[in-house]
Each structure stands twice: as C-alpha cells, then as structure tokens.
Amino acid sequence: APQKSAKKDAEPVKSFAERKEALTPSDAHKETEDYIVALVKALGIENCSIQAFDGDNEVLFDLDCGDDYGIVIGRRGETLDAIQYLARMVENKGRQGYRRVSINVGNYREKREAALISLAEKDAARVLRTGRSLALEPMNPYERRIIHTAIQGMEGVTSYSTGMDLDRRVIIAPEGAPRNSRGGRNDYRRDNRDRRD
C-alpha cells in the first residue's frame, strides 16, 4: 500500500458524515422537501420521509424510503445525483447567495465515499508498482474530489482531471510524470475499455 504523508498543499476536506454532524435539523425547506417527495413518488415509492439539516451555505436532505432506496440511488448514484441537481435548483431559486444541496438515502453517500477512497488507495499502489498513469472511469465532480483528496495524502503519486462533461475522469499518475490529457502509451484505463479520442 502507498505510504501516506501530509503533503504541504493538502488541506483536510471533511467527509460527508463530518459535514452532516456540523449541520442542525431544520424545518425551513418545505418547498424543496415537497419537490423531492414528488420526484420519489414518480419513481413508484409512496412512503418516503425527509429530514433537512441546515448550515450557513449548505442544506442536506436525508431520505428514509425503507428498503426501497435502490431505485432512488440508481446505477452508481446517477438517479440520486439527478434528484439532487433538481433539488438544488429549487432550493436556490430566487435566493441571494448559493447554497450547496446534498441528498442522501440509505447512507449511500458514506458507503460510496468509503468505496472511492479504497479504490484510490488500491489504484495508487498499482501506479507506484507499474510506474504508469491510470485513468479511472468518468465521475461527477463530487466523486472526483473524493479521489483527489485521497491521493493528496499519498507519497509518490498525484492526480488530475481530464476530459469534458460526462467523460471527465481522474488520472492517477506517478509524481513528476508529464500530464497526458488524451491518454496514450503511458496511460491505461481502470475500466479496461479501449476508448479512442
């Protein structure tokens, strides 16, 4: 496993659970809550309760849909991310100053965060062993940030993002290696797909 150290430029980033602990329960987001419930009902789930947690510039909505949360999460969290995006639009409509909106269900965010950190550690070890850069599958900005944060604390490797829009992905590379934004002989893809640019 790669050795971890505190790099000078690495600032500690709070995990999802730590961010939630810093917020307080709130009843001030009824419009957004009603909108989320309507979306979840449209997915065929009748019973879903929501608890909002509030901070200075962040609102977290914790959903409880019993055992039916798989359909709310979707493949790799895509459905949950779409609901979160729409809820963010509702929450920030007509408001001065931007508020970050997060939605969680069935502790998915914590589980996904732990899985991504484990993936980063495993792939960093692979990069150190082979000396070759590695391109991960495309991820949303939240997930890319988790990978970058995990890599910041590891010796001998670095990370950066490349690609556009839905194809934007993290590259894990040996420290000091030249950046290759298109992929090539020195890069290989984590998902083992032969994609041509």
Number of C-alpha atoms within 10 A of each C-alpha: 12 19 11 14 11 12 11 8 8 15 11 11 12 12 14 16 12 10 13 20 10 11 16 12 14 15 10 11 16 13 11 19 21 13 16 23 18 14 16 21 14 10 12 11 17 13 12 16 14 19 14 21 21 20 16 8 10 15 23 24 25 18 22 17 18 12 8 16 18 15 15 25 20 13 10 11 16 13 16 23 19 14 18 19 15 15 23 19 13 18 21 15 10 8 9 7 7 12 17 13 20 22 21 20 20 18 13 17 20 14 11 15 18 14 11 16 18 14 15 22 19 13 22 28 18 17 22 19 12 11 17 17 31 24 24 22 15 19 18 15 14 10 18 21 16 19 25 20 19 23 25 21 21 21 17 19 21 21 24 17 20 18 13 9 11 9 12 17 21 23 27 27 27 22 15 9 13 10 17 14 13 10 18 12 8 14 20 17 16 14 11 10 9 8 7 7 7
